[in-house]
């Protein structure tokens, strides 16, 4: 959006919309682009800017600020999070506002020096619960570390009942509409995918932050990516479900196939699972998007992985997917593996060991040599039935 939006009296969205970006962190696909949300809060005596934007949008940010106040009059630049997509324009803002102080946690101030060369005399360290008076508006700072960097904090403005959690509660969506309620059904699914790829390893930290937020009269949730939520119970409730590890009777199946044998086993296994009335979501890793897989694993009770043997181990695509699962740590911890080989075998043992080392209970694998015979397909069906029964039993 090129416009500035007054979200509440004296609270303005002055961020940038990146319509054309298609990948984030060289991992997360962006089919809808993204936004870098920055918020200007104008009090009676002081003005504060909460977070900035990616560096390439710096001139746009300064221009938008200039439609509300003279940028040189900014008193405080609140850095909730130091990552460059939110802090990349800190040097430009600090230069445009020569009297401004950068406000951050102790770790945040240290990171601002490393990433943006902000000198200590231009910083103000704030602690959990500390407040800053702008004159008729107050900023309250909440320590919410590891969402998803160690310095992360959240800012709350009681007068606007607006919560600014930076990356937490965000989504990668570009839109000319600011509010999730205007965007419609896209916002929660994309927030789930964002949670899975970025916040899922920090679920316990997310729950602690949500407990803090429950003590506040929040009417607006304004993250630093994606839409602002004016019915906050939707996003807060969804995030609590995801972070608490609430699981559905659902199985995610990941596989790769080279000559069709592993795919034939997959088909028999999936047919058996479906016959038990259990939801199956399958991904052929030759064409699948890892971030979508992780979103489905947020609430799946079981993971099933199939791979042909590739030089004594799992196929590289399968290996990458399983290592990503290990890093992002979804809550479901039941797994099954299956596969095929031309002569040596080894994929199933490799996958079983990797999943077990990540805390999974792995059922006895099914691994065959050559194309599957009737007995092999029956073994795959039996494995599928076993997984489905375990899932249905909770």
C-alpha positions in Angstrom: 0.0 0.0 0.0 1.2 3.5 -0.8 -1.2 5.0 1.7 -0.9 5.7 5.4 -3.6 4.1 7.6 -4.7 5.6 10.9 -5.5 2.3 12.7 -6.6 4.1 16.0 -6.4 7.7 17.1 -2.8 8.8 16.8 -1.6 5.3 15.7 -0.6 5.0 12.0 0.5 2.2 9.8 3.4 3.5 7.7 4.8 0.2 6.4 5.7 -1.2 3.0 4.1 -3.8 0.8 6.4 -6.1 -1.1 4.2 -7.5 -3.8 6.9 -9.4 -5.8 9.0 -11.2 -3.2 8.6 -14.9 -3.7 10.9 -16.5 -1.1 12.0 -15.7 2.4 15.1 -16.9 4.2 15.9 -19.0 1.1 13.3 -21.4 2.4 9.8 -20.0 2.9 7.8 -19.6 -0.3 5.8 -16.3 -0.6 2.9 -16.9 -3.1 1.2 -13.8 -1.8 4.3 -11.6 -1.3 4.7 -10.0 2.1 4.6 -6.7 4.0 7.0 -5.0 6.4 4.8 -3.2 8.9 6.0 -0.1 10.7 3.8 1.9 13.1 4.0 5.6 14.0 2.5 6.6 17.4 2.0 10.3 17.9 1.6 11.4 21.5 1.0 14.9 22.9 4.7 15.5 23.6 6.6 12.7 21.9 6.5 10.6 18.8 7.6 7.0 18.5 8.2 4.7 15.5 7.7 1.0 16.1 10.0 -1.1 13.9 11.1 -0.2 10.4 11.0 -1.9 7.0 13.4 -3.7 4.7 16.2 -1.5 3.5 15.0 -1.2 -0.1 11.8 0.5 1.2 13.6 3.1 3.4 12.7 6.1 1.2 9.1 5.0 1.1 9.0 4.7 4.9 10.5 8.2 5.4 8.0 9.6 2.9 5.0 8.0 4.7 6.2 9.3 8.1 6.5 12.7 6.5 2.7 12.8 5.7 2.0 12.6 9.5 5.0 14.3 11.2 8.3 15.8 10.3 10.6 12.7 10.4 13.3 14.8 12.2 10.9 15.1 15.2 10.7 11.4 16.0 11.8 10.9 19.6 12.0 7.1 19.9 12.6 4.3 17.5 11.3 1.1 19.1 13.2 -2.0 17.9 11.1 -5.0 18.8 13.4 -7.3 16.8 16.7 -6.8 15.1 16.3 -8.9 12.0 17.1 -6.9 8.8 13.6 -7.2 7.3 12.4 -5.1 10.3 15.6 -3.2 11.2 17.1 -2.7 7.8 16.0 1.0 7.7 17.2 1.8 11.3 20.3 3.7 10.0 18.2 5.8 7.6 15.6 6.6 10.3 18.3 7.5 12.9 19.9 9.8 10.4 16.6 11.4 9.5 15.7 11.8 13.2 19.0 13.0 14.8 17.5 13.3 18.4 15.8 9.9 18.3 16.8 7.2 20.8 16.6 3.5 19.8 14.5 1.6 22.4 15.2 -2.1 22.8 16.1 -4.8 25.3 19.7 -5.1 26.5 20.3 -7.8 23.9 18.6 -5.7 21.3 20.9 -2.8 22.0 23.8 -5.1 21.6 22.5 -6.4 18.3 21.7 -2.8 17.0 25.4 -2.0 17.5 26.4 -5.1 15.5 23.9 -5.0 12.7 23.3 -1.2 12.3 26.2 0.6 14.1 23.9 2.4 16.5 26.1 3.9 19.2 25.2 3.3 22.9 24.6 6.9 23.6 21.7 6.8 21.1 20.1 3.8 22.8 17.7 3.3 25.7 17.5 -0.2 27.3 14.1 -1.2 28.6 13.1 -4.0 30.9 10.0 -6.2 31.1 7.0 -4.1 32.1 8.8 -0.7 31.7 6.7 2.1 30.2 7.5 5.2 28.1 5.2 8.3 28.3 4.6 10.0 25.0 2.0 12.5 26.4 -1.5 11.0 26.4 -0.1 7.8 25.0 2.0 5.2 26.8 4.2 2.4 25.4 4.6 -0.7 27.6 7.4 -3.1 26.8 7.1 -6.9 27.3 10.0 -9.2 27.3 9.2 -12.0 24.8 12.5 -13.5 24.0 13.1 -16.3 21.4 10.1 -15.3 19.2 12.2 -15.9 17.3 15.5 -14.3 18.2 16.8 -13.8 21.8 16.4 -10.0 21.9 12.7 -10.0 20.8 10.2 -7.9 22.8 6.6 -6.8 22.3 5.2 -3.3 22.6 1.7 -2.5 23.9 -0.1 0.9 23.7 -2.9 0.9 26.3 -4.7 3.9 24.9 -5.1 2.3 21.5 -5.3 -1.2 23.0 -2.8 -2.1 20.3 -0.3 -4.9 20.6 2.9 -4.9 18.4 4.5 -8.4 18.6 6.8 -8.0 15.6 7.3 -11.4 13.9 5.1 -13.3 16.4 1.4 -13.6 15.2 2.4 -12.5 11.7 1.8 -13.9 8.2 3.4 -13.4 4.8 0.7 -11.6 2.8 0.8 -8.5 0.6 -2.5 -6.7 0.3 -3.9 -3.2 -0.3 -6.1 -3.9 2.7 -4.6 -3.6 6.1 -7.0 -5.6 8.3 -7.3 -9.4 8.4 -11.1 -9.1 8.5 -11.0 -7.3 5.1 -8.7 -9.9 3.6 -10.9 -12.9 4.6 -10.0 -16.5 4.9 -6.4 -16.3 3.8 -5.0 -14.7 7.0 -5.3 -17.7 9.5 -4.0 -20.4 7.1 -1.0 -18.2 6.2 -0.4 -17.4 9.8 -0.3 -21.1 10.5 2.3 -21.7 7.8 4.3 -18.8 9.2 4.1 -20.2 12.7 5.1 -23.6 11.5 8.2 -22.4 9.6 9.4 -19.8 12.1 7.8 -20.1 15.6 7.1 -23.8 16.0 10.5 -24.7 17.6 9.7 -22.0 20.2 6.2 -23.2 21.2 6.9 -23.0 24.9 8.0 -19.4 24.5 4.9 -18.6 22.4 2.7 -19.9 25.2 4.5 -17.7 27.8 4.0 -14.7 25.5 0.3 -15.5 25.0 -0.2 -15.7 28.8 1.3 -12.2 29.1 -1.0 -10.9 26.3 -4.1 -12.4 28.1 -3.5 -9.9 30.9 -3.8 -7.0 28.5 -7.0 -5.4 27.0 -6.0 -6.0 23.4 -8.2 -4.8 20.6 -5.6 -4.6 17.8 -2.9 -7.2 17.1 -0.4 -5.5 14.8 2.5 -7.8 13.8 5.3 -6.8 11.5 4.3 -9.0 8.6 0.9 -9.4 7.1 -2.5 -8.0 8.2 -3.5 -6.3 11.4 -6.2 -8.2 13.4 -9.1 -6.1 14.8 -10.8 -9.2 16.2 -7.7 -10.4 18.1 -9.3 -13.5 19.6 -9.1 -15.2 16.2 -5.3 -15.0 15.8 -4.6 -15.4 19.6 -6.8 -18.4 19.9 -5.3 -20.1 16.8 -1.8 -19.4 18.0 -2.6 -20.9 21.4 -3.9 -24.1 19.7 -0.8 -24.4 17.6 1.6 -23.7 20.4 -0.1 -26.0 22.9 0.3 -29.0 20.5 -3.4 -29.8 20.0 -3.4 -32.6 17.4 -6.0 -33.8 14.9 -6.6 -37.4 13.7 -4.4 -36.6 10.6 -1.4 -38.3 9.0 1.1 -36.5 6.8 2.8 -38.7 4.2 6.1 -37.5 2.6 7.8 -39.5 -0.1 10.0 -39.5 -3.1 10.1 -42.1 -5.8 12.6 -42.9 -8.6 11.1 -45.8 -10.5 7.7 -46.0 -9.0 8.2 -48.8 -6.4 8.1 -46.4 -3.4 5.1 -44.7 -4.8 3.2 -48.0 -5.2 3.9 -48.8 -1.5 2.7 -45.3 -0.7 -0.6 -45.8 -2.6 -1.3 -49.0 -0.7 -0.5 -47.5 2.7 -2.6 -44.4 2.0 -5.5 -46.5 0.8 -5.4 -48.4 4.1 -5.3 -45.2 6.2 -8.2 -43.7 4.3 -10.3 -46.8 4.7 -10.1 -46.3 8.5 -11.5 -42.8 8.1 -8.3 -41.0 9.0 -7.4 -37.8 7.1 -4.3 -38.2 5.0 -2.2 -35.3 3.5 0.4 -36.5 1.1 3.4 -34.7 -0.4 5.5 -35.9 -3.3 8.8 -34.2 -2.4 9.7 -33.8 -6.1 7.2 -30.9 -6.2 6.2 -30.2 -2.6 6.8 -27.0 -0.7 8.5 -27.6 2.7 6.6 -24.7 4.4 3.3 -26.2 3.5 4.4 -29.6 4.9 5.4 -28.0 8.1 2.0 -26.2 8.4 0.3 -29.6 8.1 2.6 -31.1 10.8 1.5 -28.4 13.3 -1.5 -30.5 14.2 -0.9 -34.0 12.6 -0.7 -36.9 15.0 1.6 -39.0 12.8 4.3 -38.6 10.1 4.9 -41.3 7.5 8.0 -41.1 5.3 8.8 -43.1 2.2 12.1 -43.2 0.3 14.0 -45.2 -2.2 17.5 -46.1 -1.2 20.0 -43.6 -2.6 23.7 -44.6 -2.1 23.0 -46.5 1.0 20.6 -44.0 2.6 17.5 -41.9 2.1 16.9 -40.0 -1.1 18.3 -36.4 -0.8 14.9 -34.8 -1.1 13.6 -37.0 1.7 16.7 -36.5 3.8 16.2 -32.7 3.6 12.6 -32.9 4.5 13.3 -35.1 7.6 16.1 -32.8 8.7 13.7 -29.9 8.4 11.2 -31.7 10.6 13.9 -32.4 13.1 14.8 -28.7 13.3 11.3 -27.3 13.5 10.1 -30.0 16.0 6.3 -30.5 15.3 4.4 -31.8 18.3 3.2 -35.2 16.9 5.7 -37.9 17.7 4.4 -41.0 16.0 6.1 -42.0 12.7 6.4 -44.8 10.2 8.8 -45.3 7.4 8.8 -47.4 4.2 10.9 -47.7 1.1 12.4 -49.7 -1.7 15.8 -50.4 -3.2 17.4 -52.0 -6.2 20.0 -54.0 -4.3 21.4 -52.6 -1.1 18.6 -51.2 1.0 19.3 -48.7 3.8 16.9 -45.8 3.4 14.4 -47.1 6.0 17.1 -47.7 8.6 18.5 -44.2 8.0 15.1 -42.6 8.4 14.2 -44.6 11.4 17.4 -43.6 13.2 17.0 -39.9 12.3 13.4 -39.7 13.5 14.1 -41.7 16.7 16.9 -39.3 17.6 14.4 -36.5 17.3 12.0 -38.2 19.8 9.7 -40.1 17.5 8.3 -43.5 18.1 8.9 -45.2 14.8 6.9 -48.3 13.9 8.6 -51.3 12.3 9.6 -50.2 8.8 8.6 -51.8 5.5 11.4 -52.0 3.0 11.5 -54.0 -0.2 13.8 -54.8 -3.0 12.7 -54.4 -6.6 9.2 -53.7 -7.7 6.5 -54.5 -5.1 4.8 -57.9 -5.1 1.4 -58.6 -3.7 2.9 -59.5 -0.3 4.8 -56.2 -0.3 1.7 -54.2 -1.0 -0.1 -56.1 1.8 2.7 -55.2 4.2 2.4 -51.5 3.3 -1.4 -51.7 3.8 -0.8 -53.4 7.2 1.6 -50.6 8.2 -1.0 -48.0 7.1 -3.7 -49.7 9.2 -1.4 -49.8 12.2 -0.7 -46.1 11.9 -4.4 -45.3 11.5 -5.4 -47.3 14.5 -2.7 -45.6 16.7 -3.9 -42.2 15.4 -7.6 -43.0 16.1 -6.6 -44.1 19.6 -5.1 -40.7 20.2 
